[in-house]
Amino acid sequence: MIDASQRAGLFTMTDTTTAGGDKIRCDACPVMCYIKPGAAGACDRYANHNGELVRVDPHIVLERTVSHGGRLVPFQAGGGDWDGKLVREPNVFVTAIGAGTTYPDYKPAPFIVSSEIDGVDMVTVVTEGIFSYCGVKVKIDTDRHLGPETATVRAQGEAIGHVTTGEYGSQMLSLGGVHHLTGGSKKEGRVTCDALMDLSNCKPVELTIDGGATVVVQAGHPPIVNGVAEERMRVGCGSATIGMFAKQWHGKVDEVVVVDDHITGVLSEHQAGKLLDIPDTGIKMKGRRSTPGRYFQVAEPGTGWGGTKISDPLSVLGPFNPKEARPGLTMLMVSTTGEHAAYYVLDEALTPVETQMPLDLKLSVERIQENCEPALCTVLFMGGAGGSLRAGVTDNPVRLTRSVKDALTRVTSGGAPVYVWPGGGITFMVDVTQMPAGAFGYVPTPALVAPIEFTLRLSDYAALGGHMDYVRPLASLKDNTEVRPMPYSPGRHP
């Protein structure tokens, strides 16, 4: 029998088929499980409870409350006092989490709920979409080289995605997608689905990158690269670091080199140094000179200084020019995060000799560290809402798409705001840390189950051919034991 202590609520479904031996056939996804009494289906989301098909998780309703943690500055607007909200939103919002689904049929969405906001009749249509066409975009704040672009990303040895671009102190991964979910082996599809669901539910997942690093990714947490947790993302590229801190080095050191895998900066050659009248030092850099004080490809990428593979920063230097260099010339070498730093003085042979760093230069390194933001992992779920999901909203699905593009319909996921991509269809992205815990599920086709809500004026809903006969008032949910109210708290994860 279903353990009530493990199931927070039971959600009755009506479109079921009774099979022999008191089994119920579930039509919540294409697997169409036959479920015996007291058992759950393959997805663990639906079960046979006393001969009825039930949703084993509660339906989540968010309740917005006034925050007392901050001070509001009142002002008069439109003849009334401002309540501190930038956008008027309902105090109670019906999410799709635990609502059930209509896939793959044409049935109306499980919940079409009407309410009134500031005298305007509104309707919210909620459904748990089954997404075969979905994935996650992962932003990993690190200056370390995780792997070359297009390198395969693996979980449990199975390919689940690839490395994309580096974005100013962060490495981007694209994981999932229909080809990994359904286009490979059964194991590849299962592992991909598991990894996507765990990442979307803010759980840690270990990933390995071909020709690169092993990284543990968890939304809202620092990445762990090759077993070491990252503390900070870089303040900028080497050139930008020179520009930001040149004045703090002026008069305290003759030369500064900010080592960076992408753009290494050299103070005496940089425009920031020229504006401060810093003289030439005779320094010779390896790599490809871009513009004055900016060098590309000084070393191979890696997990050492500034995202390069080096452990000895002097390896990026050639011999100093004796026409400009002099014994006693001082030089600071530092990485873009301030994690690595060393201080040198040229000897009689114009060879840099590492020496104890003066206190004022230590303070400048600490200032670099201070200006680095904490390194975090960001996970955005991305899916295309199509098929019968839209048919659950309206008899004419293309009208829903047009309504979203025309900003008549607001799309949310678990109550969280989404970004809807321009162009055809309803392709959206959502920050998973803004959603209630456990918002994502799966079906063993394999595919992810994600909440999606459409909110619009009741009159607009009728105009686009909505299922008006299935609209129910918000008050009808109040006494429903299958509904779990939760406080609305953006950024509740981790």
N, C-alpha and C positions, 0 to 999 in steps of 0.2 A: 504494500500500500504506500501511497505517497506520504512522506514524512512531513507533517505540517510544520515542524520546527525548522525545516530546511527550505520550505516554500513559503515565501512571504505573502502569497496571495494566489487565488485560482481564478482564471479568467475563462468563462464559458464561451465556447465557439458553437455555432449552430449548424454550419454547413458540413456535416459529417456523414459518413456511410458506415453502417453497422455490418461487419463481416461475421463469418462463422466463429463460434466459440467466444462470443461476446467481445471480439476484437473490434476496434474502431479504426476506420481508415482516415488518416489525417490528410487534408488537402491544403495545408498551409505552405507547402513548397512542392517542387516537382518530384521529390523522392516518394511522396504518397505512402508513408509508413502505415502498416497495420499494427495497432498498438493494443496489447492485451490489458485487461484491468489491472490497475495499480502500477503500470509501467509507463515510462516516458518514451517519446520517439527518439530517432537518431540524433536530433539536434538538442535534446534536453530542454526544449522550450515548450513543448506540448505533451500532455499526458492523458491517459484514460482514467478518469476519476468517477467511479460509480456509473460507468456507462456513458459519461459525457466527455467530450474533448475539451480540455481546459488549458489555458495558458498558465504555466507554472510560476511565472514571475508577475509581480503586481504592475498595474498601470501607473506610471509616474505623472503626478501633477505638481508643477512648481508653484510655490507661493512666494511672491515678492513681499518683503517687509522693509520698513524704513530702517536704514542703518543709523546707529547712534555712535558710530566710531569716528565720524568726521564732522567738521563744522560747515554748515551751509551759509552762504552769503545771500541774504534775501534781496530781491529787488522787485519793483512793480513791472508787470508785463501784462498787457491786455486788461488792465484794471483789476488784476488779482495778485495775490502773493505767489511767488514762485516756490514750488515744492522741491526744487533741487534737481529735477529730472530734465535731461536734455531732450528726451523723446518720451512721449506719453506711451506707456505700456500697461497691459492689464496686470492686476494684482495676482490673478490666478491664470496660469498658462497650462494648457493640456498638451503634454508632450506625446510622442509616439512610442516612448519606451514602455514596453510591456503591452502595447495596444493590440498586437497581432497584425496580420498581413492579409492582403487579398491576392497575392501572387500565387499561381500564374493565371488567375481567373479575371473576369470582368466585374466582379462583385464591387459594390461601393466600399469605400474605405471603412475600417472598423469603427472609427469615431469621426463624426462630423458634428462639431459642437458649436452652438451659437452663444453669443454673449453680447453685452452692451458696453462700449467704451466711450465715455464722454458723450452719451446720447446717440452714438452711431452703432447700428446693428452690425456685428462682425461674425465671422464664422472661421473656425480653424478645423482643417481636415488633416487627420493624422493617420499614419500607417508606418509599419516597419517594412522598409523596402528590402528586397533581396537583391544584392548587388554582385553579379558576376563580373561586371565591368567596373572595377574599383581598385584602388590601391592607396598607398600612403606616400606622401612626400616628407622626407626627413631632413631637417636642418641640424647639423652637428657643429656646435661651436668649438672649433679647435684650429690651431695653427699647424698641427701635425699633418703629415701626408698620410691619408688613409688608403689611397689607391689611385691608379690612373683613371682618367675619365673613360667611361663605357666599361670599366672592369665589372665582372660579375660579382654580385653580392649574394652570399649563401647563408642559409640557416640550416643547421643539422646536415650540412653537406649538400643541400639542394639549392639550386639557383632560384632566387625569389625576386631579383631585381638587378639594378646596376648603378654605378656611380655616375652622377651627372657633373655639374659644374661646381667650382669653388666660388663662393660669394663673400669676399672681403672678411676673412676670418672664420668662415663657416664652410663646411663641406656638405653638399647636397646629395641625397640618395633618392632614387625612384624605385619603389618596391611594389610588388604585386602586379595587378593587371590581368586581363582575361587570358593572356597566353600562358602565364605561369599557373593560373588557377585551373585552366581546363585544357591547355594545349600541350602539356607535357605528360609525364607519368602520373599515376595516381598518387604516389608518394610526394612528388613535387607539388601537386595541387593541394594535398593535405597540409604539408609543411608551410606552404605559402599562406594558406587560409589561417592556420594557427598563429603564424608570426604576425599577420595583419591584425588579427583580432586582439592579440596580446598588446601590440603596440598601440592600437586604438583604445584599448582599455587601460592605458597608462601602466602597463607591466613591462619589466625589463626583458629584452631579447638580445641574445648574443649573435652577432653577425660577423662573418669572415669575408674579406674582400680578396679576390684573386690578385696575387702580386702585391698585396698590401697588408693592412693591419687587421687585427681582431678588435671589435668594438662592441661594448654593451650599450644599447640604446634604451632609454626610458624617458618618456615625455615628461618634461619639467625637472629632470635631473641632469647632473653633469655626465657627459660621456665618459666611459672607461675605455681607454685606448691601450691595448696590449697589457692589460692588468693595472694600469695607472689611471686614476681619476683625474680628469682635467679640472683645473681651478679657474682659469680665465681665458677669454678669447682675446686676440691681439687688439691693441689700441688702434692700429692702422697698419698700412704697409710700411716698409722701411723709410720711404720717402716722406710719407705723411707724418711719421714719428719725428723725423728731422724738423719738419715744418712746425710741429706743435711745441717742441722742447728746445729749439735752437737757442732761444734767449736764456734759458736756464743753464745752458752749458757755456755760454759766452763768458770768456775770462777765467774759466775754471779748468778747461782742457783744450788742447790744441786741435785735436781731431776726434770725431765720433763716427763710428760705423754701426749702422743698425742692420743686422743680418736678417734677411728675409728671403724665403724661397722664391717669392714673386718679384719684388722690387726692393733691392738693397739700397739704403741711403748712405751718402757720404757727406758729412757736414761741410767741409771746406769747399767742395765743388757745388754744393746745392745752392739754389737761389736764396734760401733762408740764410745760409752762411755768407753769401756775397753781400746781402743787405746789412749784415753785421760787421762787414770788413774783415772777416776771418781770412788770414793769409793762406796761400797754398802750402801744403805739407809735403808734397812729393809722393803721396800715397799712390800705390799701383793696385788696382782691383782686377781680379779675374772676372770672367763673365762677359756679357755683351752690354756695352754702354748704350743707354737709351737717350737720355738728355742729361745735362750736367747734374752730377750727384745722384743719378738714378741708374742702377745696373740690374739687368735681367740675367738669370741662369748663372749665378755665382757658384752654385753647387746643385747636386742632384737632390730632389725632394726626399724627405724622410721624417723622422721623429726627433731630430736633434735641434740644434740652434735654429730658431726662426722657421721651423718647418722644413729645414734641410736635413741631410743625412750626416752632417759634420758634428763632431764633438770638440774639435779644435778650431776656433774661429780664425786663427792665423792662416789656415789653409785656403782662405778665400783671397789672401793678399799675395801680390808679387813683391819684388824688392823695391824699397823706397828709392826715389830719384835723389841722388846725392846733391844735385844742383839746388834742390828746394828743402830737403829734409836736413835735420841737424841732430846731433846727440842731445839727449834730454827732452826731445819732443814727446809730449804725452798724448795718449790715445785711449779712448773708452770704446769698447766693443760691447754691444748689448743686443738682445733679441727683441722682437716686437711685443712680447708679453712681459719683459723684464725678468723672465724666469732665469735666463742666462745673462751674465755680465762679467766682464773682466777689464782690468786697467793695466796699461803697458807704458813703459818708458823706453825710448830708443837708446841703445848703448853706443859706444864709439864706432862700432861697425854698422850702425843704423839698423840693428836688429831689435825688434820689439821684445822686451823682457817684462814678464808679468810681475806686477808690484801691488802691494796693498792699496786698495782703493781709498782715496780721500773721502771724508765724511760727506762733504757737499755733493760729491758724485753719487754716493750711495743713496742720498736723499732723492736725487733725480731719477735713479733707477726705481726707487720706491714710488715716485710720482707716476712713472709709466705703469707700474703694477696697479696703482690706485685708479688709473683711468681705464683699465681693462674691465669690461663687464664680466660677470660670472658666466662661465661656460655652461650651456644648457643644451639639451636635446629638445627639438620642437617636432611634433608629429601632426601633420594635417591629413585627415582622411579625405579622399577624393573619390567621387562616384558620379555616375551618369544616371539620372532618374528618368527612366523611359518605360517602354513596354506597358504592361497592365497596371503599373503603379499609377500612371497618369489617368488610366481609365477608371481607377478607383475614386478619382476626384470628379471627373466629368465624362459625359458621353462623347464629347468631342475633344480628345486629348490635346490637339494642337492649340486650342484656345487657352489651355492652362499655360503652355509654354509662352505664348504671346503675352499673357497676363503677367507672367514673371518678368519678361523683358520690358514690359511697359511700366513696371514698378507698381502695378495694381495688387500684386500678390507678393507677400513677404515669405521667403523660405527660411526655415530654421531646422536645426538638427538637434533633437533633445533639448530644445529651447535656446540653443546657442546660435548666434548669428553666423551666417555662411557667406562665402563669396561665390556668386554665380558667374561662371565664365561667359563672356560674350560669344556670339555665334549661335549656331543651332543647338537645340536640346536644352536640358537643364543639367548642366555639369557643374557640380558645386564642390567647394572645399570648406572644411571646418576644423578649427583648432580643438583637438580632442580633450585638452585640459579644461575647456570651458563647459564640458558636458557632465551630467551626473555619472557617478561611478557605475560601471557595468552596462553602459549604454549599447554596446555592440555584442552581437551574437553571431551564429553561423548556421548554415544548413550544409549537410554533407554532399552537396552536388559537385564540388564545393563552392560556396559563395558566402559573403559576409551579409549579416543582417544589421541594418543601421536605421535609426529613427529619422523620419523626415516629416515636417509639418508645413502646411500651406495656410496662411492667414490672409483674409481679405474681407471686404465689405460683403454683407449678405446679398445686397443687390447686385454686386459684381459677380458673385458666385452663381446667382440665378442666371445672369446674362451669359455666362460661359457654358451653360448647360450642366450645372452641378446637380448632384443627386439630392434634390430638395426634400424628397419624401423621407430621407434618412437623417435630416438635421434634428438634433436633439439639444435641449437647453443645457447650459453648463450646470444649472442647479440639479439636474438629474443625476449627476455624478457624486453629489455630496454624501449621500448615505450608502454609497457602493463600497462594500468591504474589499472589493478587488482593486481599489484605487489607493495608492500610497502618496500622501502629500509630502513634499520635500521643500525645504527653504531654497530659494533661488540664490546662489552664491557663485558668480562668475569666477573662474580660475580656482575652483575648489580642489583640483588636483595639483600637485601630488598629495 
